Amino acid sequence: MNSHPILSLSVLGVLFLLVPCFSPVQAMGKDTIATGSGPVEVGFIGHGSLVFFFQGKTVYIDPVAAYGDYSALPKADLILLTHEHKDHLDPQTLSLIRKKDSVLIVTRACADRLKEGTVLENGDVKEVLEISIRAVPAYNLVHMRSEGQPYHPRGRGNGYVLTFGDKKIYVAGDTENVPEMKALRDIDVAFLPMNLPYTMTPEMVADAAAAFRPKILYPYHYGDTDPQRLRDLLKDEKDIEVRVRTLR
């Protein structure tokens, strides 16, 4: 039987070139949010870990290796930490994704642990890399670790409202439907946590969303909670689009 090894290798080479090779960024679940200054790509890494790509800049929220492979993801231009718990603060991952000029925005408790970072207290506003950052209080009112000891005490954690171009994106961190959240206005996209006992029930998320009315609502940090419950609760709120994405 005649064989054509050279031809076979050539064909294999062509086939190899035709097979797409996906980077971790391409393989990651992503949505695109249009702004007046270009698109924001939202990457869903896992749990409370997110990444935003905007105007060539890479912005990480609570990067933690347990929820995604950061080894081939772009280095950070900006990193924001919502609080010091280990599922939100991972020093090894911070070292992996940082470069010399990466900006690190943290809470006081995170700075105490890391011995570095620019601290934003609740209510502070700062502009970094032409992105406005507002720190919103993140805390528990109902769910307690023990009597009088909330999982997230008031004044310790931040959520962040990030302004990309003309769009405001709110990442709430670990919190309940606190008054400061419900008082927000003109939020285009909101990420609200939904898992017990640490953050909110679907009912709490729906209550908050009905108060400040984000145009797009992503439940995140939702663990084993069924996101369909949130969809059902907000089914009559026609101006709030609930988007559910996989976040392990």
C-alpha positions as CSV (number, residue, x, y, z in Angstrom):
1,M,0.0,0.0,0.0
2,N,1.4,3.4,-1.0
3,S,1.7,6.0,1.8
4,H,2.4,9.7,1.5
5,P,4.0,10.7,4.8
6,I,5.0,14.2,3.6
7,L,1.5,14.9,2.3
8,S,0.0,13.5,5.5
9,L,2.2,15.8,7.6
10,S,1.3,18.8,5.5
11,V,-2.4,18.1,5.8
12,L,-2.0,17.7,9.6
13,G,-0.2,21.0,9.7
14,V,-2.9,22.8,7.8
15,L,-5.5,21.2,10.1
16,F,-3.6,22.4,13.1
17,L,-3.5,25.9,11.8
18,L,-7.2,25.8,11.2
19,V,-8.1,24.7,14.7
20,P,-8.6,27.8,16.9
21,C,-6.4,28.1,19.9
22,F,-8.3,29.8,22.7
23,S,-6.6,31.8,25.4
24,P,-8.0,31.9,28.9
25,V,-9.4,35.3,28.1
26,Q,-11.2,33.9,25.0
27,A,-12.4,30.9,26.9
28,M,-13.8,32.8,29.8
29,G,-17.5,33.7,29.9
30,K,-17.8,37.3,28.9
31,D,-20.4,40.0,28.3
32,T,-20.0,43.3,26.6
33,I,-21.5,46.5,27.9
34,A,-21.6,49.4,25.5
35,T,-20.4,52.9,26.7
36,G,-20.0,56.2,25.0
37,S,-16.2,55.7,25.3
38,G,-16.1,52.2,23.9
39,P,-17.1,48.7,25.2
40,V,-16.5,47.3,28.6
41,E,-16.0,43.5,28.5
42,V,-17.0,41.7,31.7
43,G,-15.2,38.5,32.5
44,F,-16.9,36.0,34.9
45,I,-14.0,34.3,36.7
46,G,-15.9,32.7,39.6
47,H,-17.5,33.3,43.0
48,G,-16.7,37.0,43.8
49,S,-13.9,37.3,41.3
50,L,-14.5,39.5,38.2
51,V,-12.4,41.2,35.5
52,F,-13.2,44.2,33.3
53,F,-11.5,45.1,30.1
54,F,-11.9,48.8,29.0
55,Q,-9.8,50.9,26.7
56,G,-6.9,48.6,26.8
57,K,-6.9,48.5,30.6
58,T,-7.5,45.4,32.8
59,V,-9.4,45.8,36.1
60,Y,-9.7,42.9,38.6
61,I,-12.1,42.6,41.5
62,D,-11.1,40.3,44.3
63,P,-8.8,38.0,42.3
64,V,-8.5,34.6,43.9
65,A,-6.8,31.6,42.4
66,A,-9.4,29.1,43.8
67,Y,-11.9,30.4,41.3
68,G,-10.0,30.7,38.1
69,D,-6.6,30.3,36.2
70,Y,-4.9,33.6,36.3
71,S,-1.5,32.4,35.0
72,A,-2.2,33.4,31.4
73,L,-4.6,36.3,32.0
74,P,-3.4,39.9,31.4
75,K,-1.5,41.7,34.1
76,A,-3.6,44.1,36.1
77,D,-3.7,47.9,35.6
78,L,-6.1,48.2,38.5
79,I,-7.1,45.8,41.3
80,L,-9.9,46.4,43.8
81,L,-10.4,44.4,47.0
82,T,-13.7,44.5,48.8
83,H,-12.6,43.0,52.1
84,E,-10.0,40.8,53.7
85,H,-11.7,37.4,53.8
86,K,-9.7,34.6,52.1
87,D,-12.2,34.1,49.3
88,H,-11.7,37.8,48.3
89,L,-8.1,38.5,49.3
90,D,-5.4,36.1,47.9
91,P,-1.9,37.5,48.2
92,Q,-0.3,34.9,45.9
93,T,-2.8,35.8,43.1
94,L,-2.1,39.5,43.6
95,S,1.6,38.8,43.2
96,L,0.9,36.8,40.0
97,I,-1.2,39.4,38.2
98,R,0.6,42.6,39.3
99,K,3.1,44.6,37.3
100,K,5.2,47.5,38.4
101,D,2.6,50.2,37.9
102,S,-0.5,48.3,38.9
103,V,-2.8,50.3,41.2
104,L,-4.2,48.5,44.2
105,I,-7.3,49.9,45.9
106,V,-8.2,48.3,49.2
107,T,-10.1,48.6,52.5
108,R,-8.3,49.4,55.7
109,A,-8.4,45.8,56.9
110,C,-6.8,44.6,53.6
111,A,-4.1,47.3,53.9
112,D,-3.3,46.2,57.4
113,R,-2.8,42.6,56.2
114,L,-0.9,43.4,53.0
115,K,1.0,46.4,54.3
116,E,0.3,48.3,51.1
117,G,-2.4,49.6,48.8
118,T,-4.5,52.8,48.5
119,V,-7.2,52.7,51.1
120,L,-10.7,53.9,50.3
121,E,-13.0,54.3,53.3
122,N,-16.8,54.0,52.9
123,G,-18.0,57.0,50.9
124,D,-14.6,57.9,49.4
125,V,-14.3,58.7,45.7
126,K,-11.1,58.5,43.7
127,E,-10.3,58.6,40.0
128,V,-7.7,56.1,38.7
129,L,-6.7,55.6,35.1
130,E,-9.7,57.8,34.1
131,I,-12.1,55.4,35.9
132,S,-14.0,57.0,38.8
133,I,-14.3,54.7,41.8
134,R,-16.8,55.3,44.7
135,A,-16.6,53.1,47.8
136,V,-20.1,52.0,49.0
137,P,-20.5,50.5,52.5
138,A,-20.8,46.7,52.5
139,Y,-22.0,45.0,55.7
140,N,-24.6,42.7,57.4
141,L,-27.7,43.9,59.2
142,V,-29.3,40.5,59.7
143,H,-27.0,37.5,59.3
144,M,-24.7,37.0,62.3
145,R,-21.7,34.8,63.0
146,S,-22.8,34.8,66.6
147,E,-24.9,37.1,68.8
148,G,-24.0,40.6,67.9
149,Q,-21.2,39.6,65.5
150,P,-22.2,40.1,61.9
151,Y,-20.3,38.2,59.2
152,H,-19.3,41.6,57.7
153,P,-19.3,44.4,60.3
154,R,-20.3,47.9,59.2
155,G,-17.4,50.2,58.1
156,R,-15.1,47.3,57.3
157,G,-15.9,46.3,53.7
158,N,-16.5,48.2,50.4
159,G,-18.6,47.7,47.4
160,Y,-17.5,49.8,44.4
161,V,-19.2,51.9,41.8
162,L,-16.9,52.1,38.8
163,T,-17.6,54.6,36.1
164,F,-16.5,53.4,32.6
165,G,-17.1,56.2,30.1
166,D,-20.8,57.1,30.7
167,K,-21.8,53.8,32.4
168,K,-21.8,53.0,36.1
169,I,-21.1,49.5,37.2
170,Y,-21.7,48.6,40.9
171,V,-19.9,45.5,42.4
172,A,-21.4,45.2,45.8
173,G,-18.9,42.9,47.6
174,D,-20.2,40.9,50.6
175,T,-23.2,42.8,51.9
176,E,-26.9,42.7,52.5
177,N,-29.5,45.1,51.2
178,V,-28.3,48.0,53.3
179,P,-29.7,51.6,53.1
180,E,-26.6,52.9,51.3
181,M,-27.1,50.4,48.6
182,K,-30.8,51.1,48.2
183,A,-30.0,54.8,48.0
184,L,-27.9,54.4,44.9
185,R,-29.2,55.9,41.6
186,D,-28.4,55.8,37.9
187,I,-26.6,52.4,38.1
188,D,-26.4,50.8,34.7
189,V,-25.0,47.4,35.8
190,A,-25.1,45.8,39.3
191,F,-23.4,42.7,40.7
192,L,-25.2,41.7,43.9
193,P,-24.1,38.7,46.1
194,M,-26.7,36.1,46.9
195,N,-25.7,33.3,49.2
196,L,-26.4,32.4,52.8
197,P,-25.5,32.9,55.5
198,Y,-22.9,35.4,54.5
199,T,-24.8,37.8,52.2
200,M,-28.3,38.0,50.8
201,T,-31.3,35.9,50.1
202,P,-33.0,36.2,46.6
203,E,-35.7,38.2,48.4
204,M,-33.1,40.7,49.8
205,V,-31.5,41.1,46.3
206,A,-34.9,41.7,44.8
207,D,-35.7,44.2,47.5
208,A,-32.5,46.1,46.8
209,A,-32.9,46.0,43.0
210,A,-36.5,47.3,43.2
211,A,-35.1,50.3,45.3
212,F,-32.2,51.4,43.2
213,R,-33.3,49.9,39.8
214,P,-30.1,48.9,37.9
215,K,-30.7,48.4,34.2
216,I,-28.9,45.1,34.3
217,L,-28.6,42.9,37.4
218,Y,-26.2,40.0,37.8
219,P,-26.4,37.8,40.8
220,Y,-22.9,36.8,41.7
221,H,-21.2,35.1,44.6
222,Y,-24.3,32.9,44.7
223,G,-22.9,29.5,45.5
224,D,-25.7,26.9,45.7
225,T,-28.5,29.5,45.7
226,D,-30.9,29.0,42.7
227,P,-30.8,32.2,40.6
228,Q,-34.2,31.3,39.1
229,R,-35.8,32.4,42.4
230,L,-34.5,35.9,41.7
231,R,-35.8,35.9,38.2
232,D,-39.2,34.9,39.5
233,L,-39.2,37.7,42.1
234,L,-38.3,40.3,39.5
235,K,-40.4,39.0,36.6
236,D,-42.7,42.1,36.7
237,E,-39.9,44.6,36.8
238,K,-39.6,45.1,33.1
239,D,-36.9,47.8,33.3
240,I,-34.5,45.5,35.2
241,E,-32.8,42.8,33.1
242,V,-31.7,39.9,35.3
243,R,-28.7,38.1,33.7
244,V,-27.4,34.9,35.2
245,R,-23.9,33.7,34.4
246,T,-21.9,30.7,35.5
247,L,-19.8,31.6,38.6
248,R,-18.5,28.5,40.3
